[in-house]
Amino acid sequence: MYRYGLIGNCHLSALIGMSGAVEWMCAPRPDSPPVFGRLLDPDGGQFAITSAASATDSTIQQRYLPNTNILLTTVALPNGDAFQITDFCPRFEQYGRIYRPAALFRLVEPLQGAPAIRVSCRPVSGWDKRPVQPVRGSNHLRYEIRGEPLRLLTNMPLTYLCEETPVALTQKFYFGLTWGLGIEDDLVKVSHDFLEQTTRYWRTWVKNCSVPLLHQHEVIRSALALKLHCFEDTGAILAALTTSLPEQPGAARNWDYRYCWLRDAYFSLTAFHNLGHFEEMEAFLKFLLNIAHTHEHSRDRLRPVYTLSQGLPLPETEHANWTGYQGSVPVRSHNQAAEQVQNDAYGEMILTFTPIYFDERFVDLRTRDLDGLLAHLAKLCIRSIGQPDAGLWEIRNGWREHAFTNLLCWAGLERLERIARTGYLASLSVDLTSARIHAAEALLRSVHDGAVRNGPSDISYDAALAQLPILGYPNRPLCEATVGQITHALALPRAGEEAGFFYRYVREDDFGRPEAAFVICSFWIAQALARLGRMPEARSILNRVLSAANHVGLFSEHFIPSTNTQCGNFPQAYSHVGLINAAFAVSPPWSDVL
């Protein structure tokens, strides 16, 4: 399992290890080069607060302050001494706006005795992995990184900090780490004020969430984790906050996921809709409208993935000077998927904005700009039916026609057809009914033995096609057969147990044959079974896949159940989205208990 907790504020994010070290943080944005990157290399930089005694016999526990993104790490030493680290990134309302600085706060307090601690702050300048030397001030250290200052303000004696000398924890120590800005007020006062307001913000946000009857704790944690994948400044939603964590330990399936995949954003916004939070959809609508209107490279076709500032994450680069997570190389930044054709994205974007036309709460979003965007997406969707592409799973070689793309074209066109029947999209000049029928016919070319397979020229199974009943495809026998065959063919073998984890596919791809379960596939299958009315099976699968979470409830992209190993980038927005949507699908109504 990945022994890390995630903190953030929708601008900055960091992974905190069980040892009490910040081992991953990029600044000033989540897709910037790393400042602390020990996650991917022992010499990649860290901000560590550790016991000065041997950690071998220490008992370390990590948990979140309930219903917040504030992380508590407690260290108990063999002699009875104990201390606690509180880590958070400030986020709260101030002057009518959300205050979310590029800042991380750490509070260290003794719980028992006077434990000796050692503090080490060793940032690097980025992918060159060059250590940055501090410039010492009166009560702070300043690091110049890529032309901007990283400041560490503390009430700890700077001599002990600079020389990493053990110091007895007889009082609370405070650390405020900021990028590009300083802390002018008293650090102790600011730390407690920010902590109180951030706690209140997250708990209020959770209270404003809709939650299902079942798995409430897991849904709340997933909602909080998912929220941290929103880059609020531009409206982009990240696939993950990390890069190069291997899909298979020791192998080369290592990718940079710190960008906005349009497909992932659709699934994320579906989860936010279930949760009753809609500001993310409005922000993402502005993000997509800006891409459509201002980027020449997006007029003929949308790219699958964009940076947080709406550029393309190119070129994909390998950093040979980084040793990789547990030796898994290469370490990559940027992602070549931006060059691919992935035609399912058009249908997913239409699905993303469909609620605007059927939910009266969104009446102010029904604009001429949105009508124009949907008309553009309709044409791209129609053009994509039956065409070869890289597909959902981003095959790098050997593009082909994919049933999943045809399914999403059908779904998008079916939604547009219904929207048009309500009186909207009057200027849309295409024949939506004929186009929808054409997409359905293309989808049916991939049916083999009564179930939809990967494509007309590839009869292998693909777990993404469990989306058939979720998207409301009207042929129930086809939906039943497809979900049933996927569940049987793609289940990971587990001696003496029913299936709970699934491959996304078992065919050979550019890097061989996948060996780990793709976590969201379990949630998709549970959701599909629930949609088909097979609740006991759906709940059974959902119950089993919850074991893929780490000690603080966070899910990775992939999981190997036989060794209880999380792999792939972490946390993965996709996985938390799948949990939220599946939990809502399998839950009975609240009226059953109230």
Summary of the structure (lengths in Angstrom):
residues: 594
radius of gyration: 24.4
end to end distance: 37.5
largest distance: 77.0
contacts: 2125
relative contact order: 0.10
helix: 36%
strand: 22%
